[in-house]
């Protein structure tokens, strides 16, 4: 381990989970979706599960448009990393059974914000690393 790139101990890291709220009006239905979510940063096992779930959602569809592929990725990500959520989120299969894609997007973007904030604390000299995929 070099002095230029010290490894931080896990006791000095920021929390690996957070609670956030959303309150968003669906662009398709006009319904309001709100509630509290508990997000847990993905471990290596979780990242593998996200990739597997994303592949399962895509199945053999190699010609998905970018918006649909992104929605499926966000859903796989949220299903793996959200450990507590409002009933409407759970009942809608992690948002996939909703009509309003912006609700899924806003929920996912709350996790991206936490990841960016977390990385800024751990690596203050680095730029944002988590971008919507």
Secondary structure in CASP SS format (residue, H / E / C, confidence):
PFRMAT SS
TARGET T0000
AUTHOR 0000-0000-0000
METHOD secondary structure of the structure
MODEL  1
X C 1.00
X C 1.00
X H 1.00
X H 1.00
X H 1.00
X C 1.00
X C 1.00
X C 1.00
X C 1.00
X H 1.00
X H 1.00
X H 1.00
X C 1.00
X C 1.00
X C 1.00
X C 1.00
X E 1.00
X E 1.00
X E 1.00
X E 1.00
X E 1.00
X E 1.00
X E 1.00
X E 1.00
X E 1.00
X C 1.00
X C 1.00
X C 1.00
X C 1.00
X C 1.00
X C 1.00
X E 1.00
X E 1.00
X E 1.00
X E 1.00
X E 1.00
X E 1.00
X E 1.00
X E 1.00
X E 1.00
X C 1.00
X C 1.00
X C 1.00
X H 1.00
X H 1.00
X H 1.00
X H 1.00
X H 1.00
X H 1.00
X H 1.00
X H 1.00
X H 1.00
X H 1.00
X H 1.00
X H 1.00
X H 1.00
X H 1.00
X H 1.00
X C 1.00
X C 1.00
X C 1.00
X C 1.00
X C 1.00
X C 1.00
X C 1.00
X H 1.00
X H 1.00
X H 1.00
X H 1.00
X H 1.00
X H 1.00
X H 1.00
X H 1.00
X H 1.00
X H 1.00
X H 1.00
X H 1.00
X H 1.00
X H 1.00
X H 1.00
X H 1.00
X E 1.00
X E 1.00
X E 1.00
X C 1.00
X C 1.00
X H 1.00
X H 1.00
X H 1.00
X H 1.00
X H 1.00
X C 1.00
X C 1.00
X C 1.00
X C 1.00
X C 1.00
X C 1.00
X C 1.00
X C 1.00
X C 1.00
X H 1.00
X H 1.00
X H 1.00
X H 1.00
X H 1.00
X H 1.00
X H 1.00
X H 1.00
X H 1.00
X H 1.00
X H 1.00
X H 1.00
X H 1.00
X H 1.00
X H 1.00
X H 1.00
X H 1.00
X H 1.00
X H 1.00
X H 1.00
X H 1.00
X H 1.00
X C 1.00
X C 1.00
X C 1.00
X C 1.00
X C 1.00
X C 1.00
X C 1.00
X C 1.00
X C 1.00
X C 1.00
X C 1.00
END
